[in-house]
Structures are given as C-alpha cells and as structure tokens.
C-alpha cells in the first residue's frame, strides 16, 4: 500500500531521480510542480511558498527527503524538514545521487539534511539511508525494496 508522504528535494538537479522514486509505487501520488508552476508559486513570495508547502504537507504522515548533491543546503528543504518535525511527522532521508539522471549521469553524494536542524530546541533526527550500490539499476532496486520499511520506521519513531 502506498504511503502518504511529502517529498522534499532539490528540483533543478534531482527531478528526474525523484520521478524514478515516485514510479516505484511505494509513495502515494504527490504531483510534482513543473518549472512554470513553481514560478507561479514563487510569485507569492516567501509567504506564498510557505503556504504551498504547508498545504501540500497536510494529511501526510512522513517527510521523505530525497538527497542529491545539493539538497541539504536548500532553503526550502530546510523549511520542510523543520515544518514536518514541528507537525510530528516521521522524517527519513534517502540518498538518490547514484540514480542516473536523464543523461545517464550520477552525481556526488550530498550532505546530511538533518544536520543543524532543530525545532523548539529539539534536534531533528531521522535515518539517512544510503543504498550500498554504485550502479543505478541496483540503487533503484534497493530503494524500491526498502523505502516502504524506512517510511514505516520513521513514522513509528515519532509516535
């Protein structure tokens, strides 16, 4: 059964990789914004972006940070992590840097997205899963096999 999650990631670098994770079927449909739609959301300024994120997080049980090379440092990824923690959602990160992009390229490993994050003086903690393979196909298969259990464990850890 597909999990109700909010996906957090760096759109420009990792959208293709994120699409692969979505195709695995473990996460209930979360439509991804096109570049044009994101530009529309950004027209609302910071308040509009926060409202969009908060709205899309509603009813979700877990935040899944799909970590590429630059994900951890992204402003809105940080906001999403802190917001999910504040709401009591499970949080988990899955490294996707070794999934091939549309050009067949992998990327460098990204940093810990939870490092330095806290809410109300409590450190945000969550598992960071790094598939132990280097070929895209094996990474895909490994994530597909494990993501449901990772999500379940993250949700359980917050209850």
Phi and psi in degrees as GROMACS dihedral restraints (atoms count N, CA, C in turn):
[ dihedral_restraints ]
;  ai    aj    ak    al  type     phi  dphi    fc
    3     4     5     6     1   -68.6    20    10
    4     5     6     7     1   140.6    20    10
    6     7     8     9     1   -88.2    20    10
    7     8     9    10     1   148.0    20    10
    9    10    11    12     1   -92.1    20    10
   10    11    12    13     1    99.1    20    10
   12    13    14    15     1  -126.5    20    10
   13    14    15    16     1   159.2    20    10
   15    16    17    18     1  -106.3    20    10
   16    17    18    19     1   127.0    20    10
   18    19    20    21     1   -93.8    20    10
   19    20    21    22     1   129.6    20    10
   21    22    23    24     1  -118.2    20    10
   22    23    24    25     1   130.6    20    10
   24    25    26    27     1  -167.3    20    10
   25    26    27    28     1   171.7    20    10
   27    28    29    30     1   -92.8    20    10
   28    29    30    31     1   108.5    20    10
   30    31    32    33     1   -58.8    20    10
   31    32    33    34     1   -52.9    20    10
   33    34    35    36     1   -57.1    20    10
   34    35    36    37     1   -43.5    20    10
   36    37    38    39     1   -87.8    20    10
   37    38    39    40     1   -28.2    20    10
   39    40    41    42     1  -123.5    20    10
   40    41    42    43     1     8.1    20    10
   42    43    44    45     1   -56.1    20    10
   43    44    45    46     1   -42.3    20    10
   45    46    47    48     1   -62.0    20    10
   46    47    48    49     1   -42.7    20    10
   48    49    50    51     1   -65.8    20    10
   49    50    51    52     1   -40.6    20    10
   51    52    53    54     1   -63.1    20    10
   52    53    54    55     1   -40.0    20    10
   54    55    56    57     1   -58.3    20    10
   55    56    57    58     1   -37.7    20    10
   57    58    59    60     1   -63.3    20    10
   58    59    60    61     1   -43.3    20    10
   60    61    62    63     1   -63.9    20    10
   61    62    63    64     1   -42.1    20    10
   63    64    65    66     1   -60.8    20    10
   64    65    66    67     1   -37.5    20    10
   66    67    68    69     1   -67.8    20    10
   67    68    69    70     1   -14.9    20    10
   69    70    71    72     1   -66.4    20    10
   70    71    72    73     1   -23.9    20    10
   72    73    74    75     1    86.1    20    10
   73    74    75    76     1     0.9    20    10
   75    76    77    78     1   -80.7    20    10
   76    77    78    79     1   -20.2    20    10
   78    79    80    81     1  -113.0    20    10
   79    80    81    82     1   129.0    20    10
   81    82    83    84     1   -58.3    20    10
   82    83    84    85     1   149.7    20    10
   84    85    86    87     1   -50.2    20    10
   85    86    87    88     1   123.8    20    10
   87    88    89    90     1  -127.4    20    10
   88    89    90    91     1   103.4    20    10
   90    91    92    93     1   -58.6    20    10
   91    92    93    94     1   138.4    20    10
   93    94    95    96     1   -96.1    20    10
   94    95    96    97     1   139.7    20    10
   96    97    98    99     1   -71.6    20    10
   97    98    99   100     1   143.3    20    10
   99   100   101   102     1   -76.4    20    10
  100   101   102   103     1   167.9    20    10
  102   103   104   105     1   -57.4    20    10
  103   104   105   106     1   -41.0    20    10
  105   106   107   108     1   -65.0    20    10
  106   107   108   109     1   -42.2    20    10
  108   109   110   111     1   -64.9    20    10
  109   110   111   112     1   -39.1    20    10
  111   112   113   114     1   -63.0    20    10
  112   113   114   115     1   -38.5    20    10
  114   115   116   117     1   -61.8    20    10
  115   116   117   118     1   -37.2    20    10
  117   118   119   120     1   -65.3    20    10
  118   119   120   121     1   -43.9    20    10
  120   121   122   123     1   -61.3    20    10
  121   122   123   124     1   -42.6    20    10
  123   124   125   126     1   -64.5    20    10
  124   125   126   127     1   -24.2    20    10
  126   127   128   129     1   -61.4    20    10
  127   128   129   130     1   -23.2    20    10
  129   130   131   132     1   -79.1    20    10
  130   131   132   133     1     2.0    20    10
  132   133   134   135     1    69.4    20    10
  133   134   135   136     1  -169.7    20    10
  135   136   137   138     1   -56.1    20    10
  136   137   138   139     1   -41.7    20    10
  138   139   140   141     1   -62.4    20    10
  139   140   141   142     1   -40.3    20    10
  141   142   143   144     1   -66.7    20    10
  142   143   144   145     1   -39.9    20    10
  144   145   146   147     1   -66.4    20    10
  145   146   147   148     1   -45.8    20    10
  147   148   149   150     1   -60.5    20    10
  148   149   150   151     1   -42.1    20    10
  150   151   152   153     1   -62.0    20    10
  151   152   153   154     1   -43.3    20    10
  153   154   155   156     1   -61.9    20    10
  154   155   156   157     1   -46.8    20    10
  156   157   158   159     1   -61.4    20    10
  157   158   159   160     1   -49.8    20    10
  159   160   161   162     1   -58.5    20    10
  160   161   162   163     1   -42.0    20    10
  162   163   164   165     1   -63.6    20    10
  163   164   165   166     1   -44.9    20    10
  165   166   167   168     1   -71.7    20    10
  166   167   168   169     1   -23.5    20    10
  168   169   170   171     1   -78.9    20    10
  169   170   171   172     1   -21.0    20    10
  171   172   173   174     1   -56.7    20    10
  172   173   174   175     1   130.9    20    10
  174   175   176   177     1    79.8    20    10
  175   176   177   178     1     2.9    20    10
  177   178   179   180     1   -91.5    20    10
  178   179   180   181     1   146.0    20    10
  180   181   182   183     1   -96.7    20    10
  181   182   183   184     1   -18.8    20    10
  183   184   185   186     1  -150.6    20    10
  184   185   186   187     1   144.4    20    10
  186   187   188   189     1   -99.0    20    10
  187   188   189   190     1   125.4    20    10
  189   190   191   192     1  -112.2    20    10
  190   191   192   193     1   111.3    20    10
  192   193   194   195     1   -89.5    20    10
  193   194   195   196     1   117.3    20    10
  195   196   197   198     1   -95.5    20    10
  196   197   198   199     1   105.8    20    10
  198   199   200   201     1   -92.5    20    10
  199   200   201   202     1   114.1    20    10
  201   202   203   204     1  -104.9    20    10
  202   203   204   205     1  -166.3    20    10
  204   205   206   207     1   -59.5    20    10
  205   206   207   208     1   -37.9    20    10
  207   208   209   210     1  -114.9    20    10
  208   209   210   211     1     7.0    20    10
  210   211   212   213     1   -59.6    20    10
  211   212   213   214     1   -47.2    20    10
  213   214   215   216     1   -58.3    20    10
  214   215   216   217     1   -30.3    20    10
  216   217   218   219     1   -90.8    20    10
  217   218   219   220     1    -0.1    20    10
  219   220   221   222     1   -75.4    20    10
  220   221   222   223     1   132.3    20    10
  222   223   224   225     1   -55.3    20    10
  223   224   225   226     1   -48.9    20    10
  225   226   227   228     1   -77.0    20    10
  226   227   228   229     1   -25.3    20    10
  228   229   230   231     1   -64.5    20    10
  229   230   231   232     1   -43.8    20    10
  231   232   233   234     1   -58.8    20    10
  232   233   234   235     1   -45.1    20    10
  234   235   236   237     1   -60.3    20    10
  235   236   237   238     1   -45.1    20    10
  237   238   239   240     1   -62.0    20    10
  238   239   240   241     1   -40.6    20    10
  240   241   242   243     1   -62.3    20    10
  241   242   243   244     1   -49.5    20    10
  243   244   245   246     1   -65.0    20    10
  244   245   246   247     1   -39.5    20    10
  246   247   248   249     1   -65.4    20    10
  247   248   249   250     1   -44.3    20    10
  249   250   251   252     1   -61.8    20    10
  250   251   252   253     1   -42.1    20    10
  252   253   254   255     1   -64.0    20    10
  253   254   255   256     1   -43.7    20    10
  255   256   257   258     1   -59.7    20    10
  256   257   258   259     1   -37.2    20    10
  258   259   260   261     1   -80.5    20    10
  259   260   261   262     1    -5.2    20    10
  261   262   263   264     1    81.9    20    10
  262   263   264   265     1    15.7    20    10
  264   265   266   267     1   -74.2    20    10
  265   266   267   268     1   153.8    20    10
  267   268   269   270     1   -67.2    20    10
  268   269   270   271     1   150.4    20    10
  270   271   272   273     1  -132.9    20    10
  271   272   273   274     1   134.8    20    10
  273   274   275   276     1  -148.7    20    10
  274   275   276   277     1   148.9    20    10
  276   277   278   279     1  -120.4    20    10
  277   278   279   280     1   141.9    20    10
  279   280   281   282     1  -128.8    20    10
  280   281   282   283     1   123.4    20    10
  282   283   284   285     1   -75.8    20    10
  283   284   285   286     1   126.2    20    10
  285   286   287   288     1  -118.1    20    10
  286   287   288   289     1     9.4    20    10
  288   289   290   291     1   -60.0    20    10
  289   290   291   292     1   -26.2    20    10
  291   292   293   294     1   -91.8    20    10
  292   293   294   295     1     2.4    20    10
  294   295   296   297     1   -77.5    20    10
  295   296   297   298     1   136.7    20    10
  297   298   299   300     1   -72.5    20    10
  298   299   300   301     1   144.7    20    10
  300   301   302   303     1   -87.8    20    10
  301   302   303   304     1  -170.0    20    10
  303   304   305   306     1   -62.6    20    10
  304   305   306   307     1   -21.9    20    10
  306   307   308   309     1   -94.8    20    10
  307   308   309   310     1     4.7    20    10
  309   310   311   312     1    80.9    20    10
  310   311   312   313     1    12.7    20    10
  312   313   314   315     1   -97.5    20    10
  313   314   315   316     1   145.4    20    10
  315   316   317   318     1   -98.4    20    10
  316   317   318   319     1   171.4    20    10
  318   319   320   321     1  -128.0    20    10
  319   320   321   322     1   168.7    20    10
  321   322   323   324     1   -64.8    20    10
  322   323   324   325     1   157.3    20    10
  324   325   326   327     1   -67.9    20    10
  325   326   327   328     1   143.4    20    10
  327   328   329   330     1   -96.8    20    10
  328   329   330   331     1   168.0    20    10
  330   331   332   333     1   -76.7    20    10
  331   332   333   334     1   176.9    20    10
  333   334   335   336     1   -75.0    20    10
  334   335   336   337     1   113.4    20    10
  336   337   338   339     1   -71.9    20    10
  337   338   339   340     1   -15.6    20    10
  339   340   341   342     1   -92.0    20    10
  340   341   342   343     1   -12.5    20    10
  342   343   344   345     1   -59.9    20    10
  343   344   345   346     1   126.5    20    10
  345   346   347   348     1    78.4    20    10
  346   347   348   349     1     1.7    20    10
  348   349   350   351     1   -88.8    20    10
  349   350   351   352     1   133.5    20    10
  351   352   353   354     1  -148.4    20    10
  352   353   354   355     1   155.2    20    10
  354   355   356   357     1  -133.3    20    10
  355   356   357   358     1   121.3    20    10
  357   358   359   360     1    59.4    20    10
  358   359   360   361     1    33.0    20    10
  360   361   362   363     1    81.2    20    10
  361   362   363   364     1     2.0    20    10
  363   364   365   366     1  -105.0    20    10
  364   365   366   367     1   125.8    20    10
  366   367   368   369     1   -65.9    20    10
  367   368   369   370     1   136.8    20    10
  369   370   371   372     1   -77.5    20    10
  370   371   372   373     1   126.4    20    10
  372   373   374   375     1  -129.1    20    10
  373   374   375   376     1   142.4    20    10
  375   376   377   378     1  -165.8    20    10
  376   377   378   379     1   154.9    20    10
  378   379   380   381     1   -68.2    20    10
  379   380   381   382     1   143.3    20    10
  381   382   383   384     1  -117.0    20    10
  382   383   384   385     1   106.5    20    10
  384   385   386   387     1   -90.9    20    10
  385   386   387   388     1   127.3    20    10
  387   388   389   390     1  -119.8    20    10
  388   389   390   391     1   103.4    20    10
  390   391   392   393     1   -53.0    20    10
  391   392   393   394     1   135.0    20    10
  393   394   395   396     1   -83.9    20    10
  394   395   396   397     1    32.3    20    10
  396   397   398   399     1  -127.7    20    10
  397   398   399   400     1   161.0    20    10
  399   400   401   402     1  -113.4    20    10
  400   401   402   403     1   -17.8    20    10
  402   403   404   405     1   -89.7    20    10
  403   404   405   406     1   140.4    20    10
  405   406   407   408     1   -55.6    20    10
  406   407   408   409     1   -44.2    20    10
  408   409   410   411     1   -60.4    20    10
  409   410   411   412     1   -45.0    20    10
  411   412   413   414     1   -68.1    20    10
  412   413   414   415     1   -37.0    20    10
  414   415   416   417     1   -63.0    20    10
  415   416   417   418     1   -46.6    20    10
  417   418   419   420     1   -56.2    20    10
  418   419   420   421     1   -51.9    20    10
  420   421   422   423     1   -60.4    20    10
  421   422   423   424     1   -40.0    20    10
  423   424   425   426     1   -65.9    20    10
  424   425   426   427     1   -46.5    20    10
  426   427   428   429     1   -62.8    20    10
  427   428   429   430     1   -44.8    20    10
  429   430   431   432     1   -57.3    20    10
  430   431   432   433     1   -39.2    20    10
  432   433   434   435     1   -71.9    20    10
  433   434   435   436     1   -35.1    20    10
  435   436   437   438     1  -105.0    20    10
  436   437   438   439     1   -17.8    20    10
  438   439   440   441     1   -62.0    20    10
  439   440   441   442     1   -37.9    20    10
  441   442   443   444     1   -60.1    20    10
  442   443   444   445     1   -44.9    20    10
  444   445   446   447     1   -66.9    20    10
  445   446   447   448     1   -36.9    20    10
  447   448   449   450     1   -63.2    20    10
  448   449   450   451     1   -41.8    20    10
  450   451   452   453     1   -65.5    20    10
  451   452   453   454     1   -47.3    20    10
  453   454   455   456     1   -57.2    20    10
  454   455   456   457     1   -44.7    20    10
  456   457   458   459     1   -64.2    20    10
  457   458   459   460     1   -38.7    20    10
  459   460   461   462     1   -66.6    20    10
  460   461   462   463     1   -41.5    20    10
  462   463   464   465     1   -65.8    20    10
  463   464   465   466     1   -44.7    20    10
  465   466   467   468     1   -61.9    20    10
  466   467   468   469     1   -37.4    20    10
  468   469   470   471     1   -64.4    20    10
  469   470   471   472     1   -23.7    20    10
  471   472   473   474     1   -94.4    20    10
  472   473   474   475     1    -6.6    20    10
